[in-house]
Amino acid sequence: MGADSLYHIESWKDPEKILEMGVTALEEEIRDCGLFRNKAKNIIATCHKLCSDYNGEVPEQFEELLKLPGVGRKTANVVSSIAFNRPA
């Protein structure tokens, strides 16, 4: 991802804003990533789930993170460590 894309990602404060973009615009933002279409699809699906099941908040529980589309053990560990200051 280029620096411009990273700047835009930091400005996305909640999943509703990402959903407003839609998958096509999101794909353009993350195009420099490998597998950007699949990642965009998972990000949009995750945002829908966050809004519908978690009031727009990222769940703190490891098991709940694993329920999000495209999130496996590695990603759940990184989120737990970085976002919630838990040991990886």
Backbone torsions as a table, in degrees:
resi	resn	phi	psi	omega
1	MET	NA	142.3	177.0
2	GLY	-82.2	166.1	-179.8
3	ALA	-60.0	-35.9	178.7
4	ASP	-61.2	-42.3	179.3
5	SER	-64.2	-42.1	179.9
6	LEU	-62.6	-37.1	177.5
7	TYR	-61.0	-44.9	-179.0
8	HIS	-65.8	-40.3	-179.9
9	ILE	-60.0	-41.9	179.8
10	GLU	-64.3	-22.5	-179.8
11	SER	-84.2	-7.8	178.3
12	TRP	-83.9	100.2	-171.8
13	LYS	-84.5	-20.6	-177.7
14	ASP	-153.0	163.5	-177.4
15	PRO	-64.2	-26.3	178.7
16	GLU	-62.1	-39.6	179.4
17	LYS	-65.5	-37.1	177.8
18	ILE	-68.5	-41.2	178.0
19	LEU	-62.5	-35.9	178.0
20	GLU	-61.6	-32.5	179.4
21	MET	-64.4	-41.5	-174.3
22	GLY	84.4	163.7	-173.2
23	VAL	-67.1	-37.7	-177.0
24	THR	-65.0	-46.5	178.7
25	ALA	-66.2	-37.8	177.9
26	LEU	-64.0	-42.2	176.9
27	GLU	-57.0	-41.4	179.3
28	GLU	-64.0	-38.9	-179.7
29	GLU	-66.2	-34.9	-175.2
30	ILE	-109.3	15.6	-175.7
31	ARG	-52.5	-33.7	-178.6
32	ASP	-69.3	-15.0	176.8
33	CYS	-77.6	149.4	171.1
34	GLY	-67.3	148.8	177.5
35	LEU	55.3	38.5	-172.8
36	PHE	-61.3	-33.1	-179.4
37	ARG	-66.7	-44.7	178.8
38	ASN	-66.4	-40.4	178.3
39	LYS	-63.5	-43.1	179.0
40	ALA	-61.5	-42.9	178.8
41	LYS	-59.4	-44.6	-179.8
42	ASN	-68.6	-37.3	178.4
43	ILE	-63.9	-45.6	178.6
44	ILE	-62.2	-45.0	178.9
45	ALA	-62.9	-39.4	177.9
46	THR	-64.5	-42.9	178.7
47	CYS	-61.4	-40.5	176.1
48	HIS	-60.0	-45.5	-178.8
49	LYS	-66.4	-41.4	177.7
50	LEU	-59.5	-42.3	-179.6
51	CYS	-68.9	-41.9	-175.0
52	SER	-81.2	-34.4	-172.9
53	ASP	-108.3	-19.4	-172.2
54	TYR	-130.7	22.3	179.1
55	ASN	52.4	34.1	177.3
56	GLY	78.7	6.7	-178.8
57	GLU	-107.3	148.3	175.6
58	VAL	-77.6	126.8	-178.9
59	PRO	-68.2	145.5	-179.9
60	GLU	-84.2	-26.6	-175.5
61	GLN	-75.1	132.0	-178.8
62	PHE	-54.3	-45.4	-178.3
63	GLU	-63.2	-34.4	178.3
64	GLU	-72.0	-36.7	176.5
65	LEU	-60.5	-38.6	-179.3
66	LEU	-66.2	-17.6	178.8
67	LYS	-80.9	-10.3	-178.7
68	LEU	-79.7	140.0	-179.2
69	PRO	-57.9	130.1	177.6
70	GLY	80.8	1.5	-179.2
71	VAL	-100.9	119.5	175.6
72	GLY	-109.6	-170.2	-176.6
73	ARG	-60.5	-42.6	-178.4
74	LYS	-61.9	-49.5	179.8
75	THR	-63.8	-42.0	178.6
76	ALA	-60.8	-39.7	177.4
77	ASN	-65.2	-41.8	179.2
78	VAL	-64.2	-45.3	179.5
79	VAL	-62.3	-44.9	179.1
80	SER	-59.4	-42.8	-177.6
81	SER	-69.9	-49.5	-174.4
82	ILE	-78.3	-49.4	-173.9
83	ALA	-78.8	-31.6	-173.5
84	PHE	-119.9	11.4	175.0
85	ASN	53.4	41.5	178.0
86	ARG	-104.0	150.7	177.9
87	PRO	-64.0	140.0	-178.1
88	ALA	-77.1	NA	NA
